[in-house]
Amino acid sequence: MARMLTIGLTCAIALAGAMTATTAQAGCRRAGGEATMITKDLAVFMANAALKNSIADHGERPKGPIAVSCKDDSFTTTCHARREACK
């Protein structure tokens, strides 16, 4: 039970902590999302969802391909999804 609570809390923090960085192009930025889940498939799905929410929350349009990178830990996988977004 405690393990499931920890995983659920990690998911909530990952969705809330969508990362952003600026780019050189005017009006555009590098948007990102992060998720830590039990399986890689779930981590990729949730990271992409966090990325989509980050772009939508800033009122931007996605541009270019999504770059996803994942790191396997002992019991979980952490994935980062990044994409350029413009106003």
C-alpha positions as CSV (number, residue, x, y, z in Angstrom):
1,M,0.0,0.0,0.0
2,A,2.8,2.4,0.9
3,R,4.6,1.5,-2.3
4,M,1.5,2.4,-4.4
5,L,1.2,5.7,-2.5
6,T,4.8,6.5,-3.2
7,I,4.4,5.7,-6.9
8,G,1.2,7.8,-7.1
9,L,2.9,10.7,-5.4
10,T,5.8,10.5,-7.8
11,C,3.5,10.6,-10.8
12,A,1.7,13.7,-9.5
13,I,5.0,15.4,-8.9
14,A,6.3,14.5,-12.3
15,L,3.2,15.9,-14.0
16,A,3.3,19.1,-12.0
17,G,7.0,19.6,-12.8
18,A,6.9,20.0,-16.5
19,M,10.3,21.5,-17.4
20,T,10.9,24.4,-19.8
21,A,13.9,26.2,-21.3
22,T,14.1,29.0,-23.8
23,T,15.4,28.8,-27.4
24,A,17.1,31.4,-29.6
25,Q,14.2,31.7,-31.9
26,A,11.8,34.6,-30.9
27,G,8.5,33.4,-29.4
28,C,9.6,29.8,-29.1
29,R,10.8,27.7,-26.3
30,R,11.9,24.1,-25.5
31,A,8.9,22.6,-23.6
32,G,9.3,19.4,-21.6
33,G,7.5,16.9,-19.5
34,E,8.8,14.2,-17.0
35,A,7.3,11.1,-15.5
36,T,8.5,8.3,-13.3
37,M,6.5,5.0,-13.5
38,I,6.9,1.3,-13.0
39,T,7.2,0.4,-16.7
40,K,8.8,2.2,-19.6
41,D,5.7,2.3,-21.6
42,L,3.7,4.1,-18.9
43,A,6.6,6.5,-18.3
44,V,6.8,7.5,-22.0
45,F,3.0,7.9,-22.1
46,M,2.9,10.1,-19.0
47,A,5.9,12.2,-20.1
48,N,4.2,12.9,-23.4
49,A,1.0,13.8,-21.5
50,A,3.0,16.2,-19.3
51,L,4.6,17.7,-22.4
52,K,1.2,18.2,-24.0
53,N,-0.1,19.9,-20.9
54,S,2.9,22.2,-20.6
55,I,2.4,23.4,-24.2
56,A,-1.3,23.8,-23.8
57,D,-1.0,25.7,-20.4
58,H,1.3,28.3,-22.1
59,G,-1.1,28.7,-25.1
60,E,1.5,27.5,-27.6
61,R,1.6,25.3,-30.6
62,P,3.9,22.3,-30.9
63,K,6.6,22.5,-33.6
64,G,9.0,19.7,-34.7
65,P,9.4,16.1,-33.4
66,I,9.2,14.9,-29.8
67,A,12.5,13.8,-28.3
68,V,12.1,11.2,-25.5
69,S,14.9,9.9,-23.3
70,C,14.5,7.4,-20.5
71,K,16.6,6.1,-17.6
72,D,15.9,2.8,-15.9
73,D,16.3,2.8,-12.1
74,S,16.0,-0.2,-9.7
75,F,12.1,-0.4,-9.7
76,T,11.1,2.5,-11.9
77,T,11.8,4.2,-15.2
78,T,12.1,8.0,-15.6
79,C,11.4,9.5,-19.0
80,H,11.8,13.1,-20.3
81,A,9.8,14.3,-23.3
82,R,10.9,17.5,-25.0
83,R,9.6,19.5,-28.0
84,E,9.8,23.0,-29.4
85,A,6.7,25.1,-28.8
86,C,5.9,28.5,-30.3
87,K,3.3,31.2,-29.5
